[in-house]
Amino acid sequence: MTPSRTQVAIVGAGPSGLLLGQLLHKAGIDTLILERQSGAHVLGRIRAGVLEQVTVDLLDEAGVGARAHHEGWVHGGFDILFKGERHRIDLHRLTGGKSVLVYGQTEVTRDLMDARQAAGLRTIYEASDVTVHDYGSTRPRVRFTKDGMTHEIACDFIAGCDGSHGVCRATVPRDAVTEYEKVYPFGWLGLLSDTPPVHHELIYVNSPRGFALCSQRSTSRSRYYLQVPLTAPASAWSDEAFWEELRLRLDSEARDRLVTGISIEKSVVPLRSFVTEPMRFGRLFLAGDAAHLVPPTGAKGLNLAATDVKFLASALVEFYLERSEAGLDGYSERCLRRVWRAERFSWWFTGLMHRFPENGPIGQKLQEAELDYLVHSDAAAQALAENYVGLPLNFGV
């Protein structure tokens, strides 16, 4: 067994773990990141790419925002399509000038990986059998296996950024946590293609055949989604079947502008709301998907992870520079108030845009009435816009 030490051991090299490592590095705090997958596998994950301003600001603070500003796509609004007509939600006007940036999560991860490598910081990929120990004491440890050898890392704190199926949350005793969950009876079938987007902004679609979303990564790469049952895998859908179903859910203008092509990636994502309380267990802190999941409708997953990391990084910097534990003590409560606001918004927006046959004809009529109110009331549209662009970082403090 080879002993080692770091100040903060980070489990998970996704965007939340890498962003935390970069923010702490900027503050002079030593970190080690452990990841059970290869770097190539991490970069191969296709995820959403709508960034709130607070997330963009965090990338700038971490010193990795230049490419996002250069290649990202600023969106000042989006369209909602229902009953065959499109209505624009003007984010810029309704929020006093705020917007979102379309920039793929894969590219965020790449930028953070490159920065960590350039700084010569330690990331151990393909670390198997990771376990966390003694996080209830002042001397927590992390063990893992690499190349057939067992290693142990002594540290001051452990950051669980290892996702919903990671070891950190699973290690916590069941009686120490409360879990809240809602599972939806459908998923999103997503297709990525090197084709020009159908529209310069996102289109959220509520059609009689189900929800659809027209999104993009650049002027030449598009991302589309369809609401589908969870009874068939993505492989059951040919590219031709996907494009035909998408056409049936769009309005005539979008159908005429739709450019189809061979899929680069195709997958089905189940929709789920999930929250773990609390997010701190002694010197083990959960962040991102390790603590909460949201339906992708409101584009909150990566943004919530980023703000968890901001709160945790600030608390750790306060501990090391000022010897104060106030930020650490308030971490869970501070995060969870923001998390629940985002969960509420994602639940509401998902319920508004998807079809729920089990709600019957009256449920459909009520949904249509709410959509009609939303697009004809500035007050209702403003509430949507404010939640979409993101709450300020100091919310709930």
C-alpha positions as CSV (number, residue, x, y, z in Angstrom):
1,M,0.0,0.0,0.0
2,T,1.4,3.4,-1.1
3,P,0.4,6.2,1.3
4,S,-0.1,9.7,0.0
5,R,-1.7,12.9,1.2
6,T,-3.6,15.9,-0.2
7,Q,-5.7,18.6,1.4
8,V,-8.9,17.8,-0.5
9,A,-9.6,14.5,-2.2
10,I,-12.1,14.8,-5.0
11,V,-13.9,11.7,-6.1
12,G,-15.1,12.1,-9.7
13,A,-13.5,13.9,-12.7
14,G,-16.7,15.1,-14.3
15,P,-17.2,18.9,-14.7
16,S,-18.1,19.4,-11.0
17,G,-15.0,17.6,-9.7
18,L,-12.7,19.3,-12.2
19,L,-14.2,22.7,-11.6
20,L,-13.8,22.3,-7.8
21,G,-10.2,21.3,-8.3
22,Q,-9.5,24.3,-10.5
23,L,-11.1,26.8,-8.1
24,L,-9.1,25.3,-5.2
25,H,-5.9,25.3,-7.2
26,K,-6.4,29.0,-7.9
27,A,-6.6,29.5,-4.1
28,G,-3.4,27.5,-3.5
29,I,-5.2,24.5,-2.0
30,D,-3.8,21.0,-3.0
31,T,-6.2,18.5,-4.5
32,L,-6.2,15.0,-5.9
33,I,-9.0,13.8,-8.2
34,L,-9.9,10.1,-8.6
35,E,-12.0,8.9,-11.5
36,R,-13.1,5.3,-12.1
37,Q,-13.4,5.8,-15.8
38,S,-10.8,6.7,-18.4
39,G,-10.4,10.3,-19.5
40,A,-11.6,9.4,-23.0
41,H,-14.8,7.9,-21.5
42,V,-15.5,11.0,-19.5
43,L,-15.1,13.2,-22.6
44,G,-17.4,10.8,-24.5
45,R,-20.4,11.6,-22.3
46,I,-22.9,13.7,-24.3
47,R,-24.8,16.1,-22.0
48,A,-26.7,19.4,-22.1
49,G,-25.1,22.6,-22.9
50,V,-27.2,25.6,-21.6
51,L,-25.1,27.6,-19.2
52,E,-26.4,30.2,-16.8
53,Q,-24.5,33.4,-16.3
54,V,-23.4,32.3,-12.9
55,T,-21.8,29.2,-14.4
56,V,-20.0,31.2,-17.1
57,D,-18.7,33.5,-14.4
58,L,-17.4,30.5,-12.4
59,L,-15.6,29.3,-15.5
60,D,-14.0,32.7,-15.8
61,E,-13.1,32.7,-12.1
62,A,-11.4,29.3,-12.7
63,G,-9.5,30.6,-15.6
64,V,-11.1,28.4,-18.2
65,G,-13.8,30.6,-19.8
66,A,-12.0,31.9,-22.8
67,R,-13.1,29.2,-25.3
68,A,-16.7,29.3,-24.0
69,H,-16.9,33.0,-24.7
70,H,-15.3,32.6,-28.2
71,E,-17.2,29.5,-29.3
72,G,-20.4,29.6,-27.2
73,W,-23.7,30.9,-28.5
74,V,-25.4,33.7,-26.5
75,H,-29.2,33.2,-26.4
76,G,-31.5,36.0,-25.3
77,G,-34.6,33.9,-25.6
78,F,-36.3,30.7,-26.8
79,D,-39.5,29.6,-28.5
80,I,-42.4,27.7,-27.1
81,L,-44.5,25.8,-29.7
82,F,-48.0,24.5,-28.8
83,K,-51.2,24.1,-30.8
84,G,-49.2,24.7,-34.0
85,E,-47.9,28.2,-33.1
86,R,-44.6,29.4,-31.8
87,H,-44.2,32.1,-29.1
88,R,-40.9,33.7,-28.0
89,I,-39.9,34.0,-24.4
90,D,-37.7,37.1,-24.4
91,L,-35.2,36.4,-21.6
92,H,-33.2,39.5,-22.2
93,R,-36.2,41.8,-21.9
94,L,-37.9,39.9,-19.1
95,T,-34.8,39.7,-16.8
96,G,-33.2,43.1,-17.3
97,G,-30.7,42.0,-19.8
98,K,-29.7,38.5,-18.8
99,S,-29.1,35.6,-21.2
100,V,-27.8,32.0,-21.3
101,L,-24.8,30.6,-23.2
102,V,-25.1,27.5,-25.3
103,Y,-21.8,25.6,-24.9
104,G,-21.6,21.8,-24.6
105,Q,-20.9,20.2,-21.3
106,T,-18.3,18.0,-23.1
107,E,-16.5,21.2,-24.1
108,V,-16.6,22.5,-20.5
109,T,-15.1,19.2,-19.3
110,R,-12.4,19.4,-22.0
111,D,-11.4,22.9,-21.0
112,L,-11.2,21.9,-17.3
113,M,-9.2,18.8,-18.2
114,D,-6.7,20.8,-20.3
115,A,-6.3,23.4,-17.6
116,R,-5.6,20.8,-14.9
117,Q,-3.1,19.0,-17.1
118,A,-1.3,22.2,-18.0
119,A,-1.0,23.1,-14.3
120,G,0.5,19.6,-13.6
121,L,-2.2,18.7,-11.1
122,R,-2.9,15.1,-10.1
123,T,-5.8,13.3,-11.6
124,I,-5.9,9.5,-11.4
125,Y,-8.1,7.9,-14.1
126,E,-9.3,4.3,-14.0
127,A,-9.1,4.1,-10.2
128,S,-11.1,1.1,-9.2
129,D,-12.5,0.0,-5.9
130,V,-12.7,3.5,-4.5
131,T,-13.8,3.7,-0.9
132,V,-14.0,6.6,1.6
133,H,-13.2,6.2,5.3
134,D,-13.3,8.1,8.6
135,Y,-15.1,11.1,7.2
136,G,-16.7,11.6,10.6
137,S,-13.2,12.4,12.0
138,T,-10.6,15.1,11.2
139,R,-8.5,12.5,9.4
140,P,-10.6,11.1,6.5
141,R,-9.0,8.7,4.0
142,V,-9.7,7.5,0.5
143,R,-8.6,4.1,-0.8
144,F,-8.5,2.9,-4.4
145,T,-6.8,0.3,-6.7
146,K,-4.7,1.3,-9.6
147,D,-2.7,-1.1,-11.8
148,G,-3.3,-3.9,-9.4
149,M,-1.9,-2.0,-6.4
150,T,-3.9,-0.6,-3.5
151,H,-3.3,3.1,-2.5
152,E,-4.5,5.2,0.4
153,I,-4.9,9.0,0.4
154,A,-5.0,10.9,3.7
155,C,-6.8,14.2,3.4
156,D,-8.5,17.0,5.3
157,F,-11.8,16.8,3.3
158,I,-13.5,14.5,0.8
159,A,-15.6,16.0,-2.0
160,G,-18.1,13.5,-3.5
161,C,-18.5,14.6,-7.1
162,D,-18.9,11.1,-8.4
163,G,-22.5,11.3,-9.7
164,S,-25.7,9.5,-8.8
165,H,-24.2,6.0,-8.9
166,G,-21.0,7.0,-7.1
167,V,-19.5,5.5,-4.0
168,C,-19.6,8.6,-1.8
169,R,-23.4,8.9,-1.3
170,A,-23.7,5.1,-1.2
171,T,-21.2,5.0,1.7
172,V,-23.3,7.2,4.0
173,P,-25.5,5.2,6.4
174,R,-29.1,5.0,5.2
175,D,-30.5,6.4,8.4
176,A,-28.3,9.5,8.1
177,V,-30.0,10.7,4.9
178,T,-33.5,11.5,3.6
179,E,-34.1,10.9,-0.1
180,Y,-36.8,12.5,-2.2
181,E,-37.6,11.1,-5.7
182,K,-40.0,11.4,-8.6
183,V,-39.6,9.1,-11.6
184,Y,-41.3,10.1,-14.8
185,P,-43.0,7.4,-17.0
186,F,-41.1,8.5,-20.2
187,G,-37.6,9.5,-21.3
188,W,-35.9,11.8,-23.8
189,L,-34.5,10.2,-27.0
190,G,-31.6,12.5,-28.0
191,L,-29.9,12.7,-31.3
192,L,-26.7,14.7,-32.1
193,S,-25.9,15.4,-35.7
194,D,-23.5,17.6,-37.8
195,T,-26.3,19.6,-39.3
196,P,-27.2,23.3,-39.1
197,P,-29.8,24.0,-36.3
198,V,-33.4,24.4,-37.3
199,H,-33.5,27.7,-35.5
200,H,-31.0,30.2,-34.0
201,E,-32.5,29.7,-30.5
202,L,-34.0,26.7,-28.7
203,I,-37.6,25.5,-29.5
204,Y,-39.5,23.8,-26.8
205,V,-42.4,21.8,-28.3
206,N,-45.7,20.6,-26.7
207,S,-47.4,18.6,-29.5
208,P,-50.2,16.0,-29.5
209,R,-47.5,13.4,-30.2
210,G,-45.4,14.5,-27.2
211,F,-42.6,16.9,-26.2
212,A,-39.7,17.8,-28.5
213,L,-36.7,20.1,-28.1
214,C,-34.7,21.6,-30.9
215,S,-31.3,22.6,-29.5
216,Q,-27.8,23.2,-30.9
217,R,-24.1,23.1,-30.0
218,S,-22.9,25.4,-32.8
219,T,-23.9,26.8,-36.2
220,S,-23.1,23.3,-37.7
221,R,-24.0,20.9,-34.9
222,S,-27.5,20.2,-33.7
223,R,-29.1,18.4,-30.7
224,Y,-32.7,17.2,-30.8
225,Y,-34.9,15.4,-28.3
226,L,-38.2,13.5,-28.4
227,Q,-40.4,12.4,-25.5
228,V,-40.6,8.6,-25.9
229,P,-41.8,5.6,-23.8
230,L,-39.0,3.8,-21.8
231,T,-40.0,0.5,-23.4
232,A,-37.5,0.6,-26.3
233,P,-33.8,1.4,-26.4
234,A,-32.2,4.0,-28.6
235,S,-31.1,1.3,-31.0
236,A,-34.7,0.6,-31.8
237,W,-34.9,4.0,-33.5
238,S,-33.3,4.4,-36.9
239,D,-32.2,7.9,-37.9
240,E,-35.0,8.0,-40.4
241,A,-37.6,7.2,-37.8
242,F,-36.3,9.9,-35.5
243,W,-36.3,12.6,-38.1
244,E,-39.8,11.6,-39.3
245,E,-41.2,11.7,-35.7
246,L,-39.5,15.1,-35.1
247,R,-41.1,16.5,-38.3
248,L,-44.5,15.5,-37.1
249,R,-44.1,17.4,-33.8
250,L,-42.8,20.7,-35.4
251,D,-44.6,23.6,-37.0
252,S,-44.5,24.1,-40.8
253,E,-41.8,26.7,-40.7
254,A,-39.5,24.5,-38.7
255,R,-40.3,21.4,-40.8
256,D,-39.2,23.4,-43.9
257,R,-35.9,24.5,-42.3
258,L,-35.0,21.1,-40.8
259,V,-31.8,19.6,-42.2
260,T,-31.4,15.9,-41.4
261,G,-28.3,13.8,-41.4
262,I,-26.5,10.8,-39.9
263,S,-26.5,10.7,-36.1
264,I,-23.2,11.1,-34.2
265,E,-24.8,9.9,-31.0
266,K,-28.2,8.6,-30.0
267,S,-29.4,7.7,-26.5
268,V,-32.5,7.6,-24.2
269,V,-32.3,9.5,-21.0
270,P,-34.9,8.7,-18.2
271,L,-36.4,11.7,-16.5
272,R,-36.1,11.8,-12.7
273,S,-36.2,14.3,-9.8
274,F,-34.0,13.3,-6.9
275,V,-32.6,15.1,-3.8
276,T,-30.5,13.9,-0.9
277,E,-30.6,15.7,2.4
278,P,-28.2,16.7,3.9
279,M,-25.3,17.2,1.5
280,R,-22.6,17.2,4.3
281,F,-21.5,14.3,6.5
282,G,-18.7,15.3,8.7
283,R,-15.8,16.0,6.3
284,L,-17.5,14.4,3.3
285,F,-19.4,16.8,1.1
286,L,-21.6,15.9,-1.8
287,A,-21.9,18.0,-4.9
288,G,-23.8,17.9,-8.2
289,D,-25.4,14.6,-9.3
290,A,-24.1,12.9,-6.2
291,A,-26.7,14.9,-4.2
292,H,-29.5,15.8,-6.7
293,L,-30.9,15.2,-10.2
294,V,-33.3,17.3,-12.1
295,P,-35.3,16.5,-15.3
296,P,-33.3,18.1,-18.2
297,T,-36.2,20.3,-19.3
298,G,-35.0,23.4,-17.4
299,A,-31.3,22.8,-18.2
300,K,-30.4,23.0,-14.5
301,G,-28.2,19.9,-13.9
302,L,-24.8,21.3,-14.8
303,N,-25.7,24.7,-13.4
304,L,-26.7,23.4,-10.0
305,A,-23.5,21.3,-9.9
306,A,-21.4,24.4,-10.7
307,T,-23.0,26.4,-7.9
308,D,-22.6,23.6,-5.4
309,V,-18.9,23.7,-6.3
310,K,-18.8,27.4,-5.9
311,F,-20.3,27.2,-2.4
312,L,-18.0,24.4,-1.4
313,A,-14.8,26.0,-2.8
314,S,-15.6,29.2,-1.0
315,A,-16.2,27.3,2.3
316,L,-12.9,25.4,1.9
317,V,-11.0,28.6,1.1
318,E,-12.5,30.2,4.1
319,F,-11.4,27.3,6.3
320,Y,-7.8,27.3,5.1
321,L,-7.3,31.0,4.9
322,E,-9.3,32.2,7.9
323,R,-9.6,28.9,10.0
324,S,-13.3,29.4,10.0
325,E,-15.8,26.6,9.6
326,A,-18.8,28.8,9.1
327,G,-19.0,28.2,5.4
328,L,-18.6,24.4,5.8
329,D,-21.3,24.4,8.5
330,G,-23.7,26.3,6.2
331,Y,-22.9,24.5,3.0
332,S,-25.7,22.0,2.9
333,E,-28.5,24.5,3.8
334,R,-27.1,27.0,1.4
335,C,-27.0,24.5,-1.5
336,L,-30.4,22.9,-0.8
337,R,-32.4,26.0,-0.8
338,R,-31.1,26.7,-4.3
339,V,-31.5,23.1,-5.3
340,W,-35.2,22.9,-4.3
341,R,-36.0,26.1,-6.2
342,A,-34.4,24.5,-9.3
343,E,-36.2,21.2,-8.6
344,R,-39.5,23.1,-8.4
345,F,-38.9,24.9,-11.7
346,S,-37.8,21.8,-13.5
347,W,-40.8,19.9,-12.2
348,W,-43.1,22.7,-13.3
349,F,-41.6,23.1,-16.7
350,T,-41.5,19.4,-17.3
351,G,-45.2,19.2,-16.4
352,L,-46.0,22.1,-18.7
353,M,-44.3,20.9,-21.8
354,H,-44.8,17.1,-21.8
355,R,-47.9,15.0,-22.5
356,F,-49.4,13.0,-19.7
357,P,-52.3,10.8,-21.1
358,E,-53.0,9.5,-17.6
359,N,-54.2,13.0,-16.6
360,G,-57.1,12.7,-19.1
361,P,-58.9,15.3,-21.2
362,I,-59.2,17.8,-18.3
363,G,-55.5,17.6,-17.6
364,Q,-54.7,18.4,-21.2
365,K,-57.2,21.3,-21.2
366,L,-55.6,22.7,-18.0
367,Q,-52.1,22.4,-19.5
368,E,-53.2,24.3,-22.7
369,A,-54.8,27.0,-20.6
370,E,-51.6,27.5,-18.6
371,L,-49.5,27.7,-21.8
372,D,-51.9,30.2,-23.2
373,Y,-51.6,32.3,-20.0
374,L,-47.9,32.0,-20.0
375,V,-47.4,33.4,-23.5
376,H,-49.9,36.2,-23.1
377,S,-48.9,37.4,-19.6
378,D,-45.6,39.3,-19.0
379,A,-45.9,38.4,-15.3
380,A,-46.1,34.7,-16.0
381,A,-43.4,34.8,-18.7
382,Q,-41.1,36.8,-16.4
383,A,-41.3,34.1,-13.7
384,L,-40.3,31.5,-16.3
385,A,-37.5,33.7,-17.6
386,E,-36.1,34.5,-14.2
387,N,-35.9,30.8,-13.3
388,Y,-34.5,29.8,-16.7
389,V,-31.5,32.3,-16.6
390,G,-30.8,31.2,-13.0
391,L,-31.1,32.5,-9.4
392,P,-28.2,34.7,-8.1
393,L,-25.4,33.0,-6.2
394,N,-26.3,34.8,-3.0
395,F,-29.9,33.5,-3.0
396,G,-30.8,32.1,0.3
397,V,-27.8,33.4,2.2
